[in-house]
Amino acid sequence: MTTVARMRGNLARIGVAAVLATALSTGVASAGQPALDPVALQASLTKLHEAGMPAVYAAVRDGKQHWQGAAGVSEVDTEDTRVPARANFEHRIGSVTKPMIATAVLQLVAAKKIALDGPIGDYLPENVPGDLGRRVSVRMLLNHTSGIADFVAALFPKPEDIEANRLRDFDSASLVRTALPLPPTGAPGERWSYSNTNYLILGLLLTKVTKADFREYVERNVLRPAGMERTYFPRKETKIRGPHAKAYEELYGAFVPPKDFSVYKMTWADAAGEIIAPMADVVAFHKALQSGKLLAPAQLAEMKRTVPILAPNGTKVGEYGLGLNVYALPCGRIWGHDGAVWGMGTFSGSTEDGGRQLSVGTNLMKYQRIGSDGTLKPHPTIDPAYLDVITKAACGSSTPSPASAPRTTG
């Protein structure tokens, strides 16, 4: 099995977000979040940089309190280019795109233009034909229970394919056609299995129903109403428009030193993970979502209707809603998503009561190593420091960081 195939095709299955592994997936009771502590938050970012992360930038909102911070350098090639990281850096957020796509779909469900439990074949018979189109519902695409395989491992089977596809222009319908013949992960509705193909299909659905590129609808009805003024779909652009960090990818030792993929055409990620945003904009999205600004109560309730995430041995290790993951932290549950593309990782979400939102971006991915048994070996300094950042941002400085954290999806 190749290094990339070990990822099982997920945009962010393994990388910075993978330090959110399993221990906290058992869940704990919420004890509330203390007020923001800027000193402790900044110290946690500095600690993560000193542990080996080139750059980290974060935003936290607690009611009317706002905080942004950064640590590290945007580029590490030479001493002359070590420009300090900035809190307002634009960043490829990867699968954090998915809650925004899900929000757009649920808006159209509320408008009765999409039936949540209707078969996708009713809308896209040309993309998901035959019996599969009749058995897979829109809900199954949103919560990853469709059984449709992920296209990413087939697209990047070897490390050199990441470089080879750097400037390639992909078509989402073609990528879906690539995925459908792959072995299914289960029968439709049978079990949760993360697949980026599901969200490519949802992008096609939005385009079909709105009669315009899905990006236009999402920008007009989700991003801008949430106050995400600096967030955008790059479409065929290869460069991040504004100030940003380099995107360093190590791929578990395949790229040593890490390779910079900050110049990359992201059409392959499409509705599964194309968006570029600063961390403050991602925080604004989660605040708008949890406050009811983007969805009516009925649709937000559907978004939080979860299915279990099961380990291979059948043990429940997490929950996933409609484009929202549930993370259990010492201060309670976080509704959000993690994400990654080559060289950039993100963790974002909101507390259960909607009182606090956070988003953290990092610019080194898959710095861990995979053991001979195929399991991920945590990095001894970066992983615990990253977990401390997440815990401080979500729970406040008075809550001790646990030894490990909740399972992520990608």
Secondary structure, DSSP 8 states (H G I E B T S, - for coil): --TTGGGTT-SSSSSGGGGS-SGGGG-----------HHHHHHHHHHHHHHT-SEEEEEEEETTEEEEEEEEBS--SSGGG--B--TT-BEE-GGGHHHHHHHHHHHHHHTTSS-TTSBGGGT-TTTS-HHHHHH-BHHHHHTT-S----SHHHH--SHHHHHHTTT----HHHHHHHHTTS--SSSTTS-----HHHHHHHHHHHHHHHTS-HHHHHIIIIITTTT-TT-B--TT--S-SSSB---EE-GGGTSSS-EE-SS--GGGTHHHH--EE-HHHHHHHHHHHHTTSSS-HHHHHHHT--EEEE-TTS-EEEEE-SS-EEEEETTEEEEEEEEEETTEEEEEEEETTSSEEEEEEESEE--SEE-TTS-EE--TTHHHHHHHHHHHHHH-TTS---SS------
